[in-house]
Amino acid sequence: MSLQEDLESRSGAKCELCTSTNNLSVYDVKPSITGGGGVDGSVLACETCVTQIEIIYLKVKKLFIEM
């Protein structure tokens, strides 16, 4: 099975954040204890949720750079 197939099986082929079934893709969670990537370091997310995550990430990153 591919990573996408594993995540689809885990999530019931729905976005793991909002349950949308449209425009799903694998999103690697930024490295943490798991190191990111793989089934444990990824989520199946819709385009809208990925965009929101990236916007928040960029805002937080900017705050840390400005400190």
N, CA and C atoms as a LAMMPS dump frame, in Angstrom:
ITEM: TIMESTEP
0
ITEM: NUMBER OF ATOMS
201
ITEM: BOX BOUNDS ff ff ff
-5.0000000000000000e+02 5.0000000000000000e+02
-5.0000000000000000e+02 5.0000000000000000e+02
-5.0000000000000000e+02 5.0000000000000000e+02
ITEM: ATOMS id mol type element x y z
1 1 1 N 0.831 -1.187 0
2 1 2 C 0 0 0
3 1 3 C 0.881 1.258 0
4 2 1 N 0.416 2.287 -0.657
5 2 2 C 1.126 3.565 -0.653
6 2 3 C 0.768 4.341 0.616
7 3 1 N 1.542 5.367 0.907
8 3 2 C 1.251 6.208 2.07
9 3 3 C -0.145 6.808 1.953
10 4 1 N -0.491 7.303 0.772
11 4 2 C -1.827 7.894 0.574
12 4 3 C -2.91 6.849 0.849
13 5 1 N -2.731 5.636 0.367
14 5 2 C -3.719 4.579 0.603
15 5 3 C -3.835 4.248 2.09
16 6 1 N -2.695 4.211 2.782
17 6 2 C -2.718 3.949 4.233
18 6 3 C -3.491 5.045 4.969
19 7 1 N -3.245 6.304 4.583
20 7 2 C -3.934 7.419 5.233
21 7 3 C -5.42 7.427 4.885
22 8 1 N -5.763 7.086 3.649
23 8 2 C -7.175 6.992 3.259
24 8 3 C -7.885 5.919 4.076
25 9 1 N -7.201 4.799 4.288
26 9 2 C -7.783 3.725 5.093
27 9 3 C -7.987 4.186 6.534
28 10 1 N -6.987 4.864 7.084
29 10 2 C -7.071 5.346 8.467
30 10 3 C -8.18 6.383 8.644
31 11 1 N -8.349 7.253 7.64
32 11 2 C -9.278 8.381 7.785
33 11 3 C -10.646 8.139 7.16
34 12 1 N -10.817 6.995 6.527
35 12 2 C -12.077 6.756 5.828
36 12 3 C -12.179 7.603 4.568
37 13 1 N -11.022 7.936 3.971
38 13 2 C -10.932 8.754 2.754
39 13 3 C -11.549 10.144 2.95
40 14 1 N -11.321 10.699 4.144
41 14 2 C -11.794 12.054 4.461
42 14 3 C -10.633 12.856 5.039
43 15 1 N -10.714 14.163 4.891
44 15 2 C -9.734 15.044 5.516
45 15 3 C -9.756 14.754 7.018
46 16 1 N -8.569 14.539 7.587
47 16 2 C -8.495 14.221 9.009
48 16 3 C -8.703 15.451 9.891
49 17 1 N -8.825 16.609 9.286
50 17 2 C -9.033 17.831 10.055
51 17 3 C -10.473 18.337 9.981
52 18 1 N -11.114 18.202 8.806
53 18 2 C -12.473 18.759 8.659
54 18 3 C -13.476 17.777 8.047
55 19 1 N -13.044 16.614 7.684
56 19 2 C -13.842 15.526 7.088
57 19 3 C -14.288 15.774 5.646
58 20 1 N -13.725 16.772 4.979
59 20 2 C -14.033 16.979 3.56
60 20 3 C -13.532 15.777 2.759
61 21 1 N -14.173 15.523 1.634
62 21 2 C -13.733 14.441 0.755
63 21 3 C -13.152 14.98 -0.558
64 22 1 N -13.001 16.288 -0.663
65 22 2 C -12.524 16.922 -1.898
66 22 3 C -11.046 17.293 -1.83
67 23 1 N -10.335 17.111 -2.942
68 23 2 C -8.944 17.573 -3.087
69 23 3 C -8.047 17.121 -1.947
70 24 1 N -8.047 15.824 -1.652
71 24 2 C -7.243 15.293 -0.558
72 24 3 C -5.82 15.021 -0.996
73 25 1 N -4.884 15.268 -0.077
74 25 2 C -3.485 14.963 -0.34
75 25 3 C -2.788 14.652 0.976
76 26 1 N -1.611 14.066 0.867
77 26 2 C -0.809 13.761 2.04
78 26 3 C -0.128 15.051 2.493
79 27 1 N -0.24 15.361 3.766
80 27 2 C 0.438 16.519 4.34
81 27 3 C 1.389 16.009 5.407
82 28 1 N 2.684 16.263 5.223
83 28 2 C 3.681 15.864 6.207
84 28 3 C 3.691 16.878 7.332
85 29 1 N 3.436 16.396 8.528
86 29 2 C 3.465 17.253 9.707
87 29 3 C 4.918 17.664 9.932
88 30 1 N 5.116 18.933 10.259
89 30 2 C 6.475 19.419 10.475
90 30 3 C 7.159 18.535 11.51
91 31 1 N 8.44 18.278 11.338
92 31 2 C 9.161 17.327 12.21
93 31 3 C 8.917 17.57 13.698
94 32 1 N 8.698 16.477 14.36
95 32 2 C 8.543 16.486 15.808
96 32 3 C 9.277 15.26 16.316
97 33 1 N 8.803 14.652 17.335
98 33 2 C 9.443 13.455 17.874
99 33 3 C 9.502 12.359 16.814
100 34 1 N 8.46 12.256 15.981
101 34 2 C 8.426 11.2 14.963
102 34 3 C 9.357 11.499 13.798
103 35 1 N 9.84 12.739 13.691
104 35 2 C 10.695 13.103 12.576
105 35 3 C 9.911 13.528 11.348
106 36 1 N 8.589 13.491 11.404
107 36 2 C 7.761 13.866 10.258
108 36 3 C 7.736 12.771 9.212
109 37 1 N 6.76 12.819 8.351
110 37 2 C 6.642 11.836 7.274
111 37 3 C 6.114 10.496 7.757
112 38 1 N 5.864 9.602 6.807
113 38 2 C 5.316 8.292 7.126
114 38 3 C 3.894 8.402 7.648
115 39 1 N 3.299 7.275 7.958
116 39 2 C 1.908 7.259 8.421
117 39 3 C 1.758 8.026 9.734
118 40 1 N 2.726 7.871 10.646
119 40 2 C 2.612 8.524 11.954
120 40 3 C 2.963 10.01 11.91
121 41 1 N 3.633 10.454 10.848
122 41 2 C 4.017 11.846 10.756
123 41 3 C 3.302 12.594 9.654
124 42 1 N 2.184 12.052 9.193
125 42 2 C 1.432 12.66 8.095
126 42 3 C -0.054 12.593 8.377
127 43 1 N -0.795 13.466 7.712
128 43 2 C -2.256 13.421 7.759
129 43 3 C -2.782 13.537 6.335
130 44 1 N -3.964 13.029 6.125
131 44 2 C -4.67 13.216 4.867
132 44 3 C -5.492 14.482 5.035
133 45 1 N -5.201 15.496 4.22
134 45 2 C -5.845 16.788 4.405
135 45 3 C -6.337 17.342 3.078
136 46 1 N -7.42 18.102 3.154
137 46 2 C -7.961 18.735 1.955
138 46 3 C -7.153 19.996 1.637
139 47 1 N -7.34 20.511 0.449
140 47 2 C -6.612 21.693 -0.002
141 47 3 C -6.854 22.897 0.914
142 48 1 N -8.082 23.072 1.365
143 48 2 C -8.417 24.195 2.24
144 48 3 C -7.646 24.117 3.557
145 49 1 N -7.618 22.947 4.173
146 49 2 C -6.918 22.79 5.45
147 49 3 C -5.413 22.959 5.274
148 50 1 N -4.853 22.41 4.203
149 50 2 C -3.42 22.572 3.949
150 50 3 C -3.079 24.049 3.8
151 51 1 N -3.901 24.78 3.073
152 51 2 C -3.669 26.216 2.897
153 51 3 C -3.703 26.928 4.237
154 52 1 N -4.676 26.608 5.073
155 52 2 C -4.777 27.241 6.388
156 52 3 C -3.571 26.907 7.263
157 53 1 N -3.127 25.663 7.228
158 53 2 C -1.947 25.264 8.002
159 53 3 C -0.732 26.064 7.548
160 54 1 N -0.54 26.165 6.241
161 54 2 C 0.619 26.876 5.713
162 54 3 C 0.581 28.364 6.06
163 55 1 N -0.581 28.974 6.013
164 55 2 C -0.707 30.396 6.371
165 55 3 C -0.333 30.591 7.841
166 56 1 N -0.84 29.756 8.714
167 56 2 C -0.526 29.861 10.145
168 56 3 C 0.962 29.62 10.366
169 57 1 N 1.514 28.618 9.723
170 57 2 C 2.939 28.308 9.86
171 57 3 C 3.792 29.509 9.457
172 58 1 N 3.457 30.14 8.34
173 58 2 C 4.229 31.296 7.877
174 58 3 C 4.104 32.476 8.843
175 59 1 N 2.918 32.679 9.41
176 59 2 C 2.736 33.76 10.381
177 59 3 C 3.558 33.518 11.642
178 60 1 N 3.547 32.302 12.134
179 60 2 C 4.323 31.964 13.333
180 60 3 C 5.816 32.098 13.042
181 61 1 N 6.235 31.618 11.911
182 61 2 C 7.652 31.712 11.519
183 61 3 C 8.087 33.176 11.466
184 62 1 N 7.252 34.026 10.899
185 62 2 C 7.554 35.45 10.799
186 62 3 C 7.684 36.068 12.185
187 63 1 N 6.809 35.679 13.116
188 63 2 C 6.879 36.193 14.491
189 63 3 C 8.218 35.847 15.134
190 64 1 N 8.69 34.616 14.94
191 64 2 C 9.946 34.198 15.534
192 64 3 C 11.136 34.917 14.896
193 65 1 N 11.067 35.189 13.625
194 65 2 C 12.144 35.896 12.932
195 65 3 C 12.214 37.336 13.431
196 66 1 N 11.076 37.944 13.697
197 66 2 C 11.034 39.337 14.141
198 66 3 C 11.447 39.517 15.602
199 67 1 N 11.514 38.446 16.356
200 67 2 C 11.861 38.555 17.782
201 67 3 C 13.307 38.911 17.972
